[in-house]
Amino acid sequence: MAPIKVAIIGLSASAKTAWASRAHLPYLFSQLGRSKFEVVALLNSSTEAARAAIKAYDLPPSTKAYGNPEDLAADPEVQLVITNTRVDKHVETALPSVLAGKDVYVEWPLAANTTDAKRLADAARQHGGLGVVGLQGPLGPLAKKLREVIATGRIGKVLSSEFRANGGVDGRDTVPASLSYFTERKVGGYVYTIGFAHQFDLVQSVLGDYKTGSDAPQGFLQIQRPQVKVIGEDKAVVETVASDVPDLIFVHGYVDSGASLHFRFRVGPPFPSEPALVWTIAGTKGEVRVVAPNSTFIHIGNVADPQKFEVHDFETNTVDEVEWDFEDWQEELNFQARNIGAIYENYYEVKNGKQKMFVSFDNALKRHEQLEDILANGLKG
């Protein structure tokens, strides 16, 4: 099969530490990635900005530069469109290509709200293209190993699970200027919909989805710090802004198997000497514990913050550490690109007629609906 022709939306020439360059290009530019994908076009805010990015990343001169989403959507060569803009720009940049029947990958969140997420999901279903969403956690080796341990019956029937985390951003009442929009719920991208939501999705991929209807999960969310300081690169306070996004999140309910699942996520660093994240899964025969010392980003698998995965066997009263690791091709990439690369790999296999997992627009819409319902019914000022 010839390499799939790819267009990237939002690859900036001036922001080389952005997600597109850190998490997508390393795989796409790897030997494995180049054998399956070819970047043939960029879309930025203008054709000039796209040309600057083509030059900055040393893409072939034949790479097309676009400044208009409709023009990109009309390009018959492009087969897959990768959307890496801020979340409130996802619909306007991705929808034309979805309507044109192209396959479209959109970073999570799929859209700024459930209504727009449904627009994209409905359009993909109606126009025939595959919709892929950057919820990479379920494809990571940690999630795979957890599902494997549970499936073997090692801890027996799962009875309950508790997920406790501190993080999202480095400060309790500060946010870097580059993420100042994290204080604005209308933008759609903030700690609840990004940092928490990635874990919310990963955990359900392991334990099963929360029940729906009258048994839907219940939330208790608060805005404990309604005034947030915006800090510049020199760590000086630039301004103080009002925040309307929750910084304390409790969610409790039951998954389809009947096991209880409880989340507690608090913005900011943990108590000194305490880990950033502890996730336990208790069964009839044993218990699993995952600990991440410094980061809540277990969906990425930061090798600089190795997660410890242990199993307690109740009968023998012994604790064993479970080994898990990335595949060889993933280890050649920086850690942000490893599970994103797995999405590309699975998408490529699906295009070759194989059954593989990735998060579709419809899957993402379900997560949007869960999160919106919990927020609407659980936010307490």
Secondary structure by P-SEA (a helix, b strand, c coil): ccccbbbbccccccccccccccccccccccaaaaacccccccccccaaaaaaaaaaacccccbbbbccaaaaaacccccbbbbbccccccccccaaaaaaccbbbbcccccccaaaaaaaaaaaaaabbbbbccccccccaaaaaaaaaaaacccccccbbbbbbbbcccccccccccccccccccccccccccaaaaaaaaaaaaccccccccccbbbbbbccccbbbbbcccccccbbbbbccccbbbbbbbccccbbbbbbbbccccccccccbbbbbbcccbbbbbbbccccccccccccbbbbbbbbbccccbbbbbbbbbcccccccccccaaaaaaaaaaaaaaabbbbbbbcaaaaaaaaaaaaaaaaacccc
